[in-house]
């Protein structure tokens, strides 16, 4: 499959999410009382969104653009932080009026966890890489050509529920 440069972004647009996502989480927690149940629900919603976007958009509608990431895992490919921050601004406004700021914080915390784990998964020299061998193995299998499995990056939960999980055999020395 041919690659596409459509989703290529600048380094600033790529890395800015690592600053803005925690900022949105802290802002949401600052403006309203904290509700643990809401935050956990937000994390769960994010994990389903992550799985769904990856499986149904990135591997169908935006397959060519996403394939570019599979070909060059270190390229700055994704949705610009400016667009994501705009969406999060609107969602935070809605969440504050609806009394769901902790759910919003959970959702954005889930996104931050996703981008952080995904970043580390493709950088074996990163200090945190050794702490996520099972997630790395799942994601590596996903990146193999022709393997349409393991769409969850930060969690295999929805892959198990929707039967798209493929177990990777790992030696005892790598776990």
Buried (B, 14 or more C-beta within 10 A) or exposed (E): EEBBEEBBBEEEBBBBBEEBBEEBBEBBBEEBEEBEEBBEBBBBBBBBBBBBBBBEEBBEEBEEBBBBBBEEBEBBBBBBBEEBBEEBEEBBEEBBEEEBBBBBBBBBBBBBBBBBBBBBBBEEEEEEBEEBEEBBBBBBBBBEEEEEBBBBBBBBBBBEEBEBBBEBEEEEEEE
